[in-house]
Amino acid sequence: MPHVTRTVGIIVASDPPIYGQTRRTITYEYVAYGVRHRGQRFLRTASQYVGMFDVGASFPVYFDDAHPDQSYAPTPPRMWYIVVMGVCSVVFATGLAIYGKPR
């Protein structure tokens, strides 16, 4: 998991979703440590948020502190789902070991 810092990005290009589809590609710019960077994201739920991903709109960008040219937007990277799957696997394996023995 990279250590990230939150900043504000500005959308500089946004492909509008095609009728009936819920995806779009956005290009955004952000400043990290005084240097302007550019990122691009493919969003699947963009049509739900009318106006949020239009050119000129601002939104949160999270950049990797060690590599500021690498960014995540509009949400930070998350590892919770990996932890949850690991816990579920351990519980399942334990249950199988205890109750899965032939009688």
N, C-alpha and C positions, 0 to 999 in steps of 0.2 A: 504494500500500500504506500503510494507516494505521499509525502507531506505536502498539502496544497494550501494556497492562499486565495482568498476570495477577492475579486475585484469586479468592476462593472464593465461589460462589453457593449459595443454598439453594433447593430446589424448593418452591414454595408451591402449585402446582396441577399435576396430571398426568392427562391423559386416558388411561385404560388402553387398550392396543391391543385391537382387536376380534379375536375368535378367527380365527386363520389369517392375520392381517395383521401387518406388521412396522413399523407407524408409530404415532406418538403425538405429541401436542402437550404441551409442558411450559411452565410459567410459572415464572420464577425471580427472586429478588431478590439484589442484590449492593450493596456499598458502594464508592463511588469518591470519593476526596477528601473523606470524611466525609459524603457525601450518599447516601441509599438510592435505588437505581434498580430498575426492573423490566424484564425482557425476556421474550421468548417465542420458542420454537423448535419447528419441526416436524421430528421425527427419524424417519428411515426404518428404522433398525436397532435401535430401542429394545427390542424384545422379546427380543433376544439377550442383553441384560444385565439379568437378573432382579434387581429391587430397586435397581438403580443410578439409575433415574429416577423413583422413588416420592417422594411428598410427604415433605419433611423431609430428604431425601438432599442431601449437599453434592457439588459438582463444580466443575471449573475454569471460570471465566468470564474472557474477555479483553475489556477495554473500550478504546475509542479514547481516547488521551490528550487529544486536542483536543476531543472530543465524548464525555464519559463516559457519556452516556445511550445511546450506540450500543455494543452489545456483540456478542460472538461466543461461542458456547458449543456444545458442550464443547471445540471445537478452535479455534485461532487461524486467521485468514484466511491462505491460502497462495497463493503465486504460482508455485510450482514447475512446475505443469502448463502454465502459459502459456509459461514459459521452455523447457520440453521441447518443446512444440509448435512454438515458434519455431525452435529448433535443428533439429528434424526437417524443417521446411519449407525451411530453408536447404540442408540436405544433399540433400533431394529435388530442389530447383531446380538445385543445382550438378550433380548427377548427370544430370539431364535436359539441361542445357546442354552437358555434355561428351559424353555417350553418346547423346543423342537426335537428333543430327544425321543427316539422310539420307545414305546412302553411295552 
